[in-house]
Amino acid sequence: MLLKNDKEQLIRSLRTHRVNTLTELRRIEKLFASNNSKDVTEAMTSAWAHYVNSNNLLSELRGMTKNYPFSSECLDDAKWQVIGDEASVRSWNYCWLILTKIKSEGLIRKHAQQLAIKPAMWGGRKPTSSGVEKLANACQTEWTRALDQMLRQWATPPSTSGR
C-alpha cells in the first residue's frame, strides 16, 4: 500500500522531472496503478511527455542501438502521427503511444530505408542496391530489437479507462 506521504513525494518527483528513465517512470506508474490512484494522471501524463520531449526516449533508444543509432526522424515522425491521431486520447502515456505508433505504422522500415540511401552514409559514393538493402536491414533489425525491448515494459496498454 502506498502511503499518502510517499505518493505526494512521487508526484513531486514526477512534476520536477527528477525521474527521467523509462524503467523508473514505469516503476512509478505501476505503483500508482496497483494503488488505484486516479488522482495522479496529470503528473504521469506530464512526466511521460517530458521524457519524450526532452530527448530522454531518443537517448535511451540510441543507448540500445550502438551499431546503428536510432533515427531521430523516425521518432519525430511518430510524434507527429500521435499528435494527429484522435485515438491518442486512449492513453495518458505519450511514450507508449509513440512506441506503438512506430510499430503499427512500420516506421522503422521506412526510416531505415531512408537512412540507407543517404549519400552521407556512403561517404559521398553512390551505394549499390544490395549495399542499401544490407544497411537498411541492419538498422531495421537493431532498431526493432530496441523498440520491442522497450514495449515489453507494458504487459497491458496504459489506458485512461484502465486506471
DSSP file (Angstrom, degrees, kcal/mol; ACC not computed):
  #  RESIDUE AA STRUCTURE BP1 BP2  ACC     N-H-->O    O-->H-N    N-H-->O    O-->H-N    TCO  KAPPA ALPHA  PHI   PSI    X-CA   Y-CA   Z-CA
    1    1 A M              0   0    0      0, 0.0     2,-0.6     0, 0.0    34,-0.1   0.000 360.0 360.0 360.0 132.8    0.0    0.0    0.0
    2    2 A L        -     0   0    0     29,-0.2     2,-0.1    30,-0.1     0, 0.0  -0.734 360.0-133.7 -86.8 121.5    1.3    3.4   -1.0
    3    3 A L     >  -     0   0    0     -2,-0.6     4,-2.8     1,-0.1     5,-0.2  -0.402  18.4-116.6 -74.0 152.2    1.3    5.9    1.9
    4    4 A K  H  > S+     0   0    0      1,-0.2     4,-2.5     2,-0.2     5,-0.2   0.889 116.3  50.3 -56.4 -42.8   -0.1    9.4    1.3
    5    5 A N  H  > S+     0   0    0      2,-0.2     4,-2.0     1,-0.2    -1,-0.2   0.900 111.8  47.7 -63.7 -41.6    3.3   11.0    2.0
    6    6 A D  H  > S+     0   0    0      2,-0.2     4,-2.4     1,-0.2    -2,-0.2   0.905 111.1  51.6 -64.5 -42.1    5.1    8.6   -0.4
    7    7 A K  H  X S+     0   0    0     -4,-2.8     4,-2.5     1,-0.2    -2,-0.2   0.924 109.8  48.6 -61.3 -45.7    2.5    9.3   -3.0
    8    8 A E  H  X S+     0   0    0     -4,-2.5     4,-2.3     1,-0.2    -1,-0.2   0.880 110.8  51.3 -63.1 -38.3    3.0   13.0   -2.7
    9    9 A Q  H  X S+     0   0    0     -4,-2.0     4,-2.3     2,-0.2    -1,-0.2   0.905 110.5  48.5 -65.9 -41.5    6.8   12.6   -2.9
   10   10 A L  H  X S+     0   0    0     -4,-2.4     4,-2.0     2,-0.2    -2,-0.2   0.912 111.0  50.3 -64.4 -42.6    6.5   10.6   -6.1
   11   11 A I  H  X S+     0   0    0     -4,-2.5     4,-2.5     1,-0.2    -2,-0.2   0.917 110.4  50.5 -61.3 -42.9    4.1   13.1   -7.6
   12   12 A R  H  X S+     0   0    0     -4,-2.3     4,-2.0     1,-0.2    -2,-0.2   0.904 109.1  50.7 -61.5 -42.2    6.6   15.9   -6.7
   13   13 A S  H  <>S+     0   0    0     -4,-2.3     5,-2.0     1,-0.2     6,-0.9   0.850 111.4  49.0 -66.7 -32.8    9.5   13.9   -8.3
   14   14 A L  H ><5S+     0   0    0     -4,-2.0     3,-0.9     3,-0.2    -2,-0.2   0.922 111.7  48.2 -68.9 -44.1    7.4   13.5  -11.5
   15   15 A R  H 3<5S+     0   0    0     -4,-2.5    -2,-0.2     1,-0.2    -1,-0.2   0.799 114.1  45.6 -69.1 -28.9    6.5   17.2  -11.7
   16   16 A T  T 3<5S-     0   0    0     -4,-2.0    -1,-0.2    -5,-0.2    -2,-0.2   0.398 109.5-124.4 -94.8   2.7   10.1   18.3  -11.1
   17   17 A H  T < 5 +     0   0    0     -3,-0.9    -3,-0.2    -4,-0.3    -4,-0.1   0.799  65.8 139.1  61.0  34.3   11.3   15.7  -13.7
   18   18 A R      < +     0   0    0     -5,-2.0     2,-0.6    -6,-0.2    -4,-0.2   0.698  62.8  67.9 -75.8 -19.1   13.8   14.1  -11.3
   19   19 A V        +     0   0    0     -6,-0.9    -1,-0.1     1,-0.1    32,-0.1  -0.901  58.2 152.8-101.6 120.6   12.6   10.8  -12.8
   20   20 A N        +     0   0    0     -2,-0.6     2,-0.3    36,-0.0    -1,-0.1   0.089  36.6  88.0-143.9  29.7   13.8   10.5  -16.4
   21   21 A T  S  > S-     0   0    0      1,-0.1     4,-2.5    39,-0.0     5,-0.2  -0.944  72.9-124.1-125.1 153.7   14.2    6.9  -17.4
   22   22 A L  H  > S+     0   0    0     -2,-0.3     4,-2.6     1,-0.2     5,-0.2   0.915 110.9  52.4 -58.3 -45.3   11.7    4.5  -18.9
   23   23 A T  H  > S+     0   0    0      1,-0.2     4,-2.1     2,-0.2    -1,-0.2   0.916 112.3  43.8 -61.1 -45.6   12.3    2.0  -16.1
   24   24 A E  H  > S+     0   0    0      2,-0.2     4,-2.2     1,-0.2    -1,-0.2   0.904 113.3  50.5 -69.2 -41.5   11.8    4.4  -13.3
   25   25 A L  H  X S+     0   0    0     -4,-2.5     4,-2.7     1,-0.2    -2,-0.2   0.918 112.0  48.7 -61.9 -41.8    8.7    6.0  -14.8
   26   26 A R  H  X S+     0   0    0     -4,-2.6     4,-2.8    -5,-0.2    -2,-0.2   0.895 107.6  55.1 -64.5 -39.1    7.3    2.5  -15.3
   27   27 A R  H  X S+     0   0    0     -4,-2.1     4,-2.0    -5,-0.2    -1,-0.2   0.929 112.4  42.6 -59.2 -45.2    8.0    1.6  -11.7
   28   28 A I  H  X S+     0   0    0     -4,-2.2     4,-2.6     2,-0.2     5,-0.2   0.913 112.3  53.4 -68.0 -42.8    6.1    4.7  -10.5
   29   29 A E  H  X S+     0   0    0     -4,-2.7     4,-2.3     1,-0.2    -2,-0.2   0.906 109.7  48.6 -58.5 -42.3    3.3    4.1  -13.0
   30   30 A K  H  X S+     0   0    0     -4,-2.8     4,-2.6     2,-0.2    -1,-0.2   0.896 109.4  52.8 -65.6 -40.4    2.9    0.5  -11.7
   31   31 A L  H  X S+     0   0    0     -4,-2.0     4,-1.1    -5,-0.2    -2,-0.2   0.940 111.9  45.1 -58.5 -48.0    2.9    1.7   -8.1
   32   32 A F  H  <>S+     0   0    0     -4,-2.6     5,-2.5     1,-0.2     3,-0.3   0.898 113.4  50.2 -65.0 -40.0    0.1    4.1   -8.8
   33   33 A A  H ><5S+     0   0    0     -4,-2.3     3,-1.3     1,-0.2    -1,-0.2   0.899 108.5  51.9 -65.8 -40.1   -1.9    1.6  -10.8
   34   34 A S  H 3<5S+     0   0    0     -4,-2.6    -1,-0.2     1,-0.3    -2,-0.2   0.723 112.5  46.7 -70.7 -19.1   -1.6   -1.0   -8.1
   35   35 A N  T 3<5S-     0   0    0     -4,-1.1    -1,-0.3    -3,-0.3    -2,-0.2   0.296 110.2-122.8-101.9   8.0   -3.0    1.5   -5.6
   36   36 A N  T < 5 +     0   0    0     -3,-1.3     2,-1.2     1,-0.2    -3,-0.2   0.911  45.9 173.5  52.0  48.0   -5.8    2.6   -7.9
   37   37 A S    > < +     0   0    0     -5,-2.5     3,-1.0     1,-0.2    -1,-0.2  -0.694  13.0 167.1 -92.5  88.8   -4.5    6.2   -7.8
   38   38 A K  G >   +     0   0    0     -2,-1.2     3,-1.1     1,-0.2    -1,-0.2   0.722  67.7  70.5 -73.1 -21.8   -6.7    8.1  -10.2
   39   39 A D  G 3  S+     0   0    0      1,-0.2    -1,-0.2    -3,-0.1     4,-0.2   0.369  87.2  66.4 -80.7   6.4   -5.5   11.5   -9.0
   40   40 A V  G <>  +     0   0    0     -3,-1.0     4,-2.5     1,-0.1     5,-0.3   0.378  66.6 101.9-105.6   3.0   -2.0   11.1  -10.4
   41   41 A T  H <> S+     0   0    0     -3,-1.1     4,-3.0     1,-0.2     5,-0.2   0.894  80.2  51.3 -56.4 -44.8   -2.9   11.1  -14.1
   42   42 A E  H  > S+     0   0    0      1,-0.2     4,-2.4     2,-0.2    -1,-0.2   0.922 111.9  46.3 -60.9 -44.9   -1.9   14.7  -14.6
   43   43 A A  H  > S+     0   0    0     -4,-0.2     4,-2.3     2,-0.2    -1,-0.2   0.905 115.2  46.3 -66.1 -41.5    1.6   14.1  -13.1
   44   44 A M  H  X S+     0   0    0     -4,-2.5     4,-2.6     2,-0.2     5,-0.2   0.921 112.1  51.1 -66.8 -43.1    2.1   10.9  -15.0
   45   45 A T  H  X S+     0   0    0     -4,-3.0     4,-2.2    -5,-0.3    49,-0.3   0.937 113.1  45.5 -58.1 -47.7    1.0   12.5  -18.3
   46   46 A S  H  X S+     0   0    0     -4,-2.4     4,-2.5    -5,-0.2    -1,-0.2   0.898 112.0  51.4 -63.1 -42.4    3.3   15.4  -17.8
   47   47 A A  H  X S+     0   0    0     -4,-2.3     4,-2.4     2,-0.2    -2,-0.2   0.909 110.9  47.5 -64.4 -42.5    6.3   13.1  -16.8
   48   48 A W  H  X S+     0   0    0     -4,-2.6     4,-2.0     2,-0.2    -1,-0.2   0.911 112.1  50.0 -66.1 -40.9    5.8   10.9  -19.9
   49   49 A A  H  X S+     0   0    0     -4,-2.2     4,-3.1    -5,-0.2     5,-0.2   0.917 112.0  48.1 -62.8 -42.5    5.6   14.0  -22.2
   50   50 A H  H  X S+     0   0    0     -4,-2.5     4,-2.2     1,-0.2     6,-0.4   0.912 108.0  55.4 -64.0 -42.2    8.7   15.5  -20.6
   51   51 A Y  H  <>S+     0   0    0     -4,-2.4     6,-1.5    -5,-0.2     5,-1.1   0.906 116.2  37.4 -56.1 -44.0   10.6   12.1  -21.0
   52   52 A V  H ><5S+     0   0    0     -4,-2.0     3,-1.4     4,-0.2     6,-0.3   0.948 119.0  45.9 -73.8 -50.3    9.8   12.1  -24.7
   53   53 A N  H 3<5S+     0   0    0     -4,-3.1    -2,-0.2     1,-0.3    -3,-0.2   0.675 106.3  58.4 -74.2 -17.7   10.2   15.8  -25.5
   54   54 A S  T 3<5S-     0   0    0     -4,-2.2    -1,-0.3    -5,-0.2    -2,-0.1   0.297 115.9-112.5 -91.9  10.8   13.5   16.2  -23.6
   55   55 A N  T <>5S+     0   0    0     -3,-1.4     4,-2.4    -5,-0.1    -3,-0.2   0.576  82.9 125.2  70.5  13.2   15.1   13.6  -25.8
   56   56 A N  H  ><S+     0   0    0     -5,-1.1     4,-2.5    -6,-0.4    -4,-0.2   0.890  74.8  51.2 -66.5 -37.4   15.4   11.1  -23.0
   57   57 A L  H  > S+     0   0    0     -6,-1.5     4,-2.7     2,-0.2     5,-0.2   0.949 111.7  46.6 -62.2 -48.2   13.5    8.5  -25.0
   58   58 A L  H  > S+     0   0    0     -6,-0.3     4,-2.7     1,-0.2     5,-0.2   0.912 111.8  51.8 -60.5 -42.4   15.8    9.1  -28.0
   59   59 A S  H  X S+     0   0    0     -4,-2.4     4,-2.0     2,-0.2    -1,-0.2   0.917 111.2  46.6 -61.6 -43.6   18.8    8.8  -25.8
   60   60 A E  H  X S+     0   0    0     -4,-2.5     4,-1.0     2,-0.2    -1,-0.2   0.915 112.6  49.8 -66.3 -41.3   17.7    5.5  -24.3
   61   61 A L  H >X S+     0   0    0     -4,-2.7     3,-0.6     1,-0.2     4,-0.5   0.914 112.2  48.1 -61.7 -41.7   16.9    4.1  -27.7
   62   62 A R  H >< S+     0   0    0     -4,-2.7     3,-0.6     1,-0.2    -1,-0.2   0.827 105.2  58.7 -69.8 -30.3   20.3    5.2  -29.0
   63   63 A G  H 3< S+     0   0    0     -4,-2.0     3,-0.3     1,-0.2    -1,-0.2   0.765 109.5  45.4 -65.8 -23.6   21.9    3.6  -26.0
   64   64 A M  H << S+     0   0    0     -4,-1.0    -1,-0.2    -3,-0.6    -2,-0.2   0.510 112.3  52.3 -94.7  -7.9   20.4    0.4  -27.1
   65   65 A T    <<  +     0   0    0     -3,-0.6    -1,-0.2    -4,-0.5     5,-0.1  -0.527  61.3 151.6-128.5  64.1   21.3    0.8  -30.7
   66   66 A K  S    S+     0   0    0     -3,-0.3    -1,-0.1     1,-0.2    -2,-0.1   0.833  72.1  49.9 -69.0 -34.8   25.1    1.5  -30.6
   67   67 A N  S    S+     0   0    0      1,-0.3    -1,-0.2    -3,-0.1    72,-0.1   0.891 130.5  16.1 -72.1 -38.9   25.9    0.0  -34.1
   68   68 A Y  S    S-     0   0    0     70,-0.1    -1,-0.3    71,-0.1     3,-0.1  -0.780  91.5-134.2-136.3  87.7   23.2    1.9  -35.9
   69   69 A P        -     0   0    0      0, 0.0    -7,-0.1     0, 0.0    -3,-0.1  -0.109  33.5 -96.9 -51.6 133.8   21.9    4.8  -33.7
   70   70 A F        -     0   0    0     -9,-0.2     2,-0.4   -12,-0.2    -8,-0.1  -0.159  44.9-103.0 -54.0 142.2   18.1    5.0  -33.6
   71   71 A S     >  -     0   0    0      1,-0.2     4,-1.7    -3,-0.1    -1,-0.1  -0.537  20.6-161.0 -75.7 120.9   16.7    7.5  -36.1
   72   72 A S  H  > S+     0   0    0     -2,-0.4     4,-2.7     1,-0.2     5,-0.2   0.822  96.1  59.1 -67.5 -29.4   15.5   10.8  -34.6
   73   73 A E  H  > S+     0   0    0      2,-0.2     4,-2.5     1,-0.2    -1,-0.2   0.879 102.9  51.7 -65.5 -37.4   13.5   11.3  -37.8
   74   74 A C  H  > S+     0   0    0      2,-0.2     4,-2.1     1,-0.2    -2,-0.2   0.925 111.7  46.5 -62.9 -44.8   11.6    8.1  -37.1
   75   75 A L  H  X S+     0   0    0     -4,-1.7     4,-2.3     2,-0.2    -2,-0.2   0.918 112.7  49.3 -64.8 -43.6   10.8    9.3  -33.6
   76   76 A D  H  X S+     0   0    0     -4,-2.7     4,-2.4     2,-0.2    -2,-0.2   0.897 108.9  53.3 -62.5 -40.4    9.7   12.7  -34.9
   77   77 A D  H  X S+     0   0    0     -4,-2.5     4,-2.2     1,-0.2    -1,-0.2   0.928 110.0  47.9 -58.9 -46.3    7.5   11.0  -37.5
   78   78 A A  H  X S+     0   0    0     -4,-2.1     4,-2.6     1,-0.2    -2,-0.2   0.893 108.8  54.2 -63.6 -40.0    5.8    9.0  -34.8
   79   79 A K  H  X S+     0   0    0     -4,-2.3     4,-2.6     1,-0.2    -1,-0.2   0.939 109.8  47.0 -59.1 -47.3    5.3   12.1  -32.6
   80   80 A W  H  X S+     0   0    0     -4,-2.4     4,-1.9     1,-0.2    -1,-0.2   0.895 112.4  49.9 -62.8 -39.8    3.6   13.9  -35.4
   81   81 A Q  H  < S+     0   0    0     -4,-2.2     4,-0.4     2,-0.2    -1,-0.2   0.895 111.2  48.4 -67.2 -39.0    1.4   10.9  -36.1
   82   82 A V  H >< S+     0   0    0     -4,-2.6     3,-1.2     1,-0.2     6,-0.3   0.925 110.5  51.4 -65.9 -43.6    0.4   10.6  -32.5
   83   83 A I  H 3< S+     0   0    0     -4,-2.6    -1,-0.2     1,-0.3    -2,-0.2   0.880 113.4  45.3 -60.5 -37.8   -0.4   14.3  -32.2
   84   84 A G  T 3< S+     0   0    0     -4,-1.9     2,-0.7    -5,-0.2    -1,-0.3   0.466  93.3  96.2 -84.7  -1.4   -2.6   14.0  -35.3
   85   85 A D    X   -     0   0    0     -3,-1.2     3,-1.9    -4,-0.4     4,-0.1  -0.809  58.4-160.3 -97.3 114.2   -4.3   10.8  -34.1
   86   86 A E  G >  S+     0   0    0     -2,-0.7     3,-1.1     1,-0.3    -1,-0.2   0.776  91.1  64.9 -61.4 -26.2   -7.7   11.3  -32.4
   87   87 A A  G >  S+     0   0    0      1,-0.2     3,-2.0     2,-0.1    -1,-0.3   0.557  75.4  90.8 -74.9  -6.1   -7.4    7.9  -30.8
   88   88 A S  G X   +     0   0    0     -3,-1.9     3,-1.2     1,-0.3    -1,-0.2   0.643  68.1  76.1 -67.3 -11.7   -4.3    9.1  -28.8
   89   89 A V  G <  S+     0   0    0     -3,-1.1    -1,-0.3     1,-0.2    71,-0.2   0.546  71.6  86.5 -72.8  -4.5   -6.6   10.1  -26.0
   90   90 A R  G <  S+     0   0    0     -3,-2.0    70,-1.2    69,-0.1    71,-0.4   0.605  96.0  34.7 -71.7  -8.9   -6.9    6.4  -25.2
   91   91 A S    <   -     0   0    0     -3,-1.2    68,-0.2    68,-0.3    -1,-0.1  -0.999  57.7-151.2-146.5 146.7   -3.7    6.7  -23.0
   92   92 A W  S    S+     0   0    0     -2,-0.3     2,-1.1    66,-0.1   -44,-0.2   0.505  80.0  95.4 -83.1  -7.6   -2.0    9.3  -20.8
   93   93 A N     >  +     0   0    0     65,-0.5     4,-2.3     1,-0.2     5,-0.2  -0.716  49.0 179.3 -98.8  94.4    1.3    7.7  -21.8
   94   94 A Y  H  > S+     0   0    0     -2,-1.1     4,-2.2   -49,-0.3    -1,-0.2   0.852  82.6  55.0 -60.2 -38.1    2.8    9.7  -24.6
   95   95 A C  H  > S+     0   0    0      2,-0.2     4,-2.8     1,-0.2     5,-0.2   0.951 108.9  46.0 -61.7 -50.6    5.9    7.4  -24.7
   96   96 A W  H  > S+     0   0    0      1,-0.2     4,-2.7     2,-0.2     5,-0.3   0.904 111.1  53.5 -60.6 -41.5    3.8    4.3  -25.1
   97   97 A L  H  X S+     0   0    0     -4,-2.3     4,-1.9     2,-0.2    -1,-0.2   0.911 111.5  45.8 -59.6 -42.3    1.7    5.9  -27.8
   98   98 A I  H  X S+     0   0    0     -4,-2.2     4,-2.5     2,-0.2    -2,-0.2   0.938 112.8  48.9 -67.8 -47.1    4.8    6.8  -29.8
   99   99 A L  H  X S+     0   0    0     -4,-2.8     4,-1.7     1,-0.2    -2,-0.2   0.912 114.0  46.0 -60.6 -42.7    6.4    3.4  -29.4
  100  100 A T  H  X S+     0   0    0     -4,-2.7     4,-3.1    -5,-0.2    -1,-0.2   0.847 110.5  54.1 -70.2 -31.9    3.3    1.6  -30.5
  101  101 A K  H  X S+     0   0    0     -4,-1.9     4,-2.2    -5,-0.3     6,-0.3   0.909 105.9  52.9 -66.4 -41.3    2.8    4.1  -33.4
  102  102 A I  H  <>S+     0   0    0     -4,-2.5     5,-1.9     1,-0.2     6,-0.7   0.926 115.9  41.0 -57.4 -44.4    6.4    3.3  -34.6
  103  103 A K  H ><5S+     0   0    0     -4,-1.7     3,-1.0    -5,-0.2    -2,-0.2   0.950 116.3  46.2 -70.4 -49.9    5.5   -0.4  -34.6
  104  104 A S  H 3<5S+     0   0    0     -4,-3.1    -2,-0.2     1,-0.3    -1,-0.2   0.803 116.3  44.5 -68.4 -28.9    2.0   -0.2  -36.0
  105  105 A E  T 3<5S-     0   0    0     -4,-2.2    -1,-0.3    -5,-0.2    -2,-0.2   0.395 106.3-121.2 -97.4   3.7    2.8    2.1  -38.9
  106  106 A G  T <>5 +     0   0    0     -3,-1.0     4,-1.7    -4,-0.4    -3,-0.2   0.848  57.4 153.0  63.6  34.5    6.0    0.3  -39.9
  107  107 A L  H  >< +     0   0    0     -5,-1.9     4,-2.5    -6,-0.3     5,-0.2   0.782  62.6  61.1 -71.1 -26.2    8.1    3.5  -39.3
  108  108 A I  H  > S+     0   0    0     -6,-0.7     4,-2.5     2,-0.2     5,-0.2   0.958 106.5  45.1 -64.5 -48.3   11.3    1.6  -38.6
  109  109 A R  H  > S+     0   0    0      1,-0.2     4,-2.1     2,-0.2     5,-0.2   0.936 114.1  50.3 -59.5 -46.6   11.4    0.0  -42.0
  110  110 A K  H  X S+     0   0    0     -4,-1.7     4,-1.9     1,-0.2    -1,-0.2   0.931 116.1  40.1 -57.5 -49.3   10.5    3.3  -43.7
  111  111 A H  H  X S+     0   0    0     -4,-2.5     4,-2.2     2,-0.2    -1,-0.2   0.788 111.0  56.8 -78.3 -26.9   13.2    5.3  -41.8
  112  112 A A  H  X S+     0   0    0     -4,-2.5     4,-2.2    -5,-0.2    -1,-0.2   0.908 110.4  46.0 -66.1 -41.2   15.9    2.6  -42.1
  113  113 A Q  H  X S+     0   0    0     -4,-2.1     4,-1.1    -5,-0.2    -2,-0.2   0.901 111.9  50.8 -67.3 -40.8   15.4    2.6  -45.9
  114  114 A Q  H  < S+     0   0    0     -4,-1.9     4,-0.4    -5,-0.2     3,-0.3   0.897 112.8  46.4 -64.0 -39.4   15.6    6.4  -46.0
  115  115 A L  H >< S+     0   0    0     -4,-2.2     3,-1.3     1,-0.2     6,-0.2   0.908 107.2  57.8 -66.9 -42.1   18.8    6.4  -43.9
  116  116 A A  H 3< S+     0   0    0     -4,-2.2    -1,-0.2     1,-0.3    -2,-0.2   0.727 105.5  49.5 -65.7 -22.9   20.4    3.7  -46.0
  117  117 A I  T 3< S+     0   0    0     -4,-1.1    -1,-0.3    -3,-0.3    -2,-0.2   0.517  81.7 115.1 -94.6  -3.8   20.1    5.7  -49.3
  118  118 A K    X   -     0   0    0     -3,-1.3     3,-1.5    -4,-0.4     4,-0.4  -0.475  67.2-137.1 -67.6 130.2   21.6    8.9  -47.9
  119  119 A P  G > >S+     0   0    0      0, 0.0     5,-2.3     0, 0.0     3,-1.8   0.830 101.8  65.7 -55.8 -32.8   24.9    9.7  -49.6
  120  120 A A  G > 5S+     0   0    0      1,-0.3     3,-1.0     3,-0.2     5,-0.1   0.800  94.2  59.3 -61.7 -27.8   26.4   10.7  -46.2
  121  121 A M  G < 5S+     0   0    0     -3,-1.5    -1,-0.3    -6,-0.2    -3,-0.0   0.634 110.0  43.6 -73.3 -12.8   26.0    7.0  -45.2
  122  122 A W  G X 5S-     0   0    0     -3,-1.8     3,-1.8    -4,-0.4    -1,-0.2   0.100 117.2-104.4-121.9  20.2   28.3    6.1  -48.1
  123  123 A G  T < 5S-     0   0    0     -3,-1.0    -3,-0.2     1,-0.3     3,-0.1   0.833  79.9 -55.6  61.2  32.6   31.0    8.7  -47.9
  124  124 A G  T 3 <S+     0   0    0     -5,-2.3    -1,-0.3     1,-0.3     2,-0.2   0.359 110.4 123.3  83.4  -7.2   29.5   10.5  -50.8
  125  125 A R  S <  S-     0   0    0     -3,-1.8    -1,-0.3    -6,-0.3    -3,-0.1  -0.513  72.3-105.3 -85.0 156.3   29.7    7.5  -53.1
  126  126 A K        -     0   0    0     -2,-0.2    -1,-0.1    -3,-0.1     2,-0.1  -0.706  41.9-135.3 -79.2 121.2   26.7    6.1  -54.9
  127  127 A P        -     0   0    0      0, 0.0     2,-0.2     0, 0.0    -5,-0.0  -0.362  12.6-114.3 -78.0 157.1   25.7    2.9  -53.0
  128  128 A T     >  -     0   0    0      1,-0.1     4,-2.4    -2,-0.1     5,-0.2  -0.509  26.7-116.1 -80.3 158.3   24.8   -0.3  -54.6
  129  129 A S  H  > S+     0   0    0      1,-0.2     4,-2.3     2,-0.2     5,-0.1   0.873 118.4  51.0 -65.0 -35.0   21.2   -1.5  -54.2
  130  130 A S  H  > S+     0   0    0      2,-0.2     4,-2.4     1,-0.2    -1,-0.2   0.866 109.2  51.5 -70.7 -33.3   22.4   -4.6  -52.3
  131  131 A G  H  > S+     0   0    0      2,-0.2     4,-2.5     1,-0.2     5,-0.2   0.917 110.6  48.1 -65.1 -43.6   24.5   -2.3  -50.0
  132  132 A V  H  X S+     0   0    0     -4,-2.4     4,-2.8     1,-0.2     5,-0.2   0.923 112.2  49.5 -61.5 -44.6   21.4   -0.1  -49.3
  133  133 A E  H  X S+     0   0    0     -4,-2.3     4,-2.5     2,-0.2    -2,-0.2   0.909 111.3  48.7 -62.6 -42.9   19.4   -3.2  -48.6
  134  134 A K  H  X S+     0   0    0     -4,-2.4     4,-2.3     2,-0.2    -2,-0.2   0.920 114.1  45.7 -63.8 -44.4   22.0   -4.6  -46.2
  135  135 A L  H  X S+     0   0    0     -4,-2.5     4,-2.6     2,-0.2     5,-0.2   0.926 113.3  49.4 -65.3 -44.8   22.3   -1.4  -44.3
  136  136 A A  H  X S+     0   0    0     -4,-2.8     4,-2.7     1,-0.2    -2,-0.2   0.912 112.3  48.6 -60.6 -42.7   18.6   -0.9  -44.1
  137  137 A N  H  X S+     0   0    0     -4,-2.5     4,-2.5    -5,-0.2    -1,-0.2   0.893 110.7  50.4 -65.3 -39.9   18.1   -4.5  -42.8
  138  138 A A  H  X S+     0   0    0     -4,-2.3     4,-2.2     2,-0.2     5,-0.2   0.928 113.8  44.8 -64.5 -44.9   20.9   -4.0  -40.2
  139  139 A C  H  X S+     0   0    0     -4,-2.6     4,-3.0     1,-0.2     5,-0.3   0.939 113.5  50.7 -61.7 -47.3   19.3   -0.8  -39.0
  140  140 A Q  H  X S+     0   0    0     -4,-2.7     4,-2.3    -5,-0.2     5,-0.2   0.901 110.5  48.9 -60.1 -42.7   15.8   -2.3  -39.0
  141  141 A T  H  X S+     0   0    0     -4,-2.5     4,-2.0     2,-0.2    -1,-0.2   0.946 116.1  41.6 -62.9 -49.2   17.0   -5.4  -37.0
  142  142 A E  H  X S+     0   0    0     -4,-2.2     4,-1.9     2,-0.2    -2,-0.2   0.913 117.0  46.9 -67.9 -43.3   18.8   -3.3  -34.3
  143  143 A W  H  X S+     0   0    0     -4,-3.0     4,-2.6    -5,-0.2    -1,-0.2   0.892 111.7  51.1 -66.6 -39.6   16.0   -0.7  -34.0
  144  144 A T  H  X S+     0   0    0     -4,-2.3     4,-2.9    -5,-0.3     5,-0.2   0.906 107.9  52.6 -65.0 -41.3   13.3   -3.3  -33.9
  145  145 A R  H  X S+     0   0    0     -4,-2.0     4,-2.1    -5,-0.2    -1,-0.2   0.922 111.8  46.1 -60.0 -44.0   15.1   -5.1  -31.1
  146  146 A A  H  X S+     0   0    0     -4,-1.9     4,-2.1     2,-0.2    -2,-0.2   0.921 113.5  49.0 -65.0 -44.4   15.3   -1.9  -29.1
  147  147 A L  H  X S+     0   0    0     -4,-2.6     4,-2.6     1,-0.2    -2,-0.2   0.934 112.1  48.0 -60.8 -47.3   11.7   -1.0  -29.7
  148  148 A D  H  X S+     0   0    0     -4,-2.9     4,-1.4     1,-0.2    -1,-0.2   0.882 109.2  54.1 -62.6 -38.1   10.5   -4.4  -28.7
  149  149 A Q  H  < S+     0   0    0     -4,-2.1    -1,-0.2    -5,-0.2     4,-0.2   0.904 111.1  45.6 -63.6 -40.6   12.6   -4.3  -25.6
  150  150 A M  H >< S+     0   0    0     -4,-2.1     3,-1.8     1,-0.2    -2,-0.2   0.924 109.9  53.6 -67.7 -43.9   11.0   -1.0  -24.5
  151  151 A L  H >< S+     0   0    0     -4,-2.6     3,-1.8     1,-0.3    -1,-0.2   0.748  92.7  72.9 -65.7 -22.5    7.5   -2.2  -25.3
  152  152 A R  T 3< S+     0   0    0     -4,-1.4    -1,-0.3     1,-0.3    -2,-0.2   0.656  78.1  79.0 -65.0 -13.3    8.0   -5.2  -23.1
  153  153 A Q  T <  S+     0   0    0     -3,-1.8     2,-0.6    -4,-0.2    -1,-0.3   0.756  89.2  61.6 -63.8 -22.9    7.7   -2.8  -20.2
  154  154 A W    <   +     0   0    0     -3,-1.8    -1,-0.2    -4,-0.2  -128,-0.0  -0.908  53.6 177.8-113.1 110.8    4.0   -2.9  -20.6
  155  155 A A  S    S+     0   0    0     -2,-0.6    -1,-0.2     1,-0.2    -2,-0.1   0.839  85.6  21.8 -73.6 -33.5    2.2   -6.2  -20.2
  156  156 A T  S    S-     0   0    0      3,-0.0    -1,-0.2     0, 0.0     3,-0.0  -0.972 100.7 -94.5-130.8 148.6   -1.1   -4.3  -20.8
  157  157 A P        -     0   0    0      0, 0.0     2,-1.0     0, 0.0     5,-0.1  -0.337  37.3-119.1 -61.6 136.5   -1.6   -1.0  -22.6
  158  158 A P        +     0   0    0      0, 0.0   -65,-0.5     0, 0.0     2,-0.3  -0.673  48.5 167.9 -77.6 106.1   -1.7    2.0  -20.3
  159  159 A S    >   -     0   0    0     -2,-1.0     3,-0.7   -68,-0.2   -68,-0.3  -0.874  48.1-124.2-123.3 155.5   -5.1    3.5  -20.9
  160  160 A T  G >  S+     0   0    0    -70,-1.2     3,-0.8    -2,-0.3   -69,-0.1   0.800 114.2  54.7 -64.9 -27.7   -7.2    6.1  -19.2
  161  161 A S  G 3  S+     0   0    0    -71,-0.4    -1,-0.3     1,-0.2   -70,-0.1   0.742 100.0  61.1 -76.9 -20.9  -10.0    3.5  -18.8
  162  162 A G  G <         0   0    0     -3,-0.7    -1,-0.2     1,-0.2    -2,-0.2   0.416 360.0 360.0 -84.5   3.1   -7.7    1.1  -17.1
  163  163 A R    <         0   0    0     -3,-0.8    -1,-0.2    -4,-0.2    -2,-0.1   0.433 360.0 360.0 -94.0 360.0   -7.0    3.5  -14.2
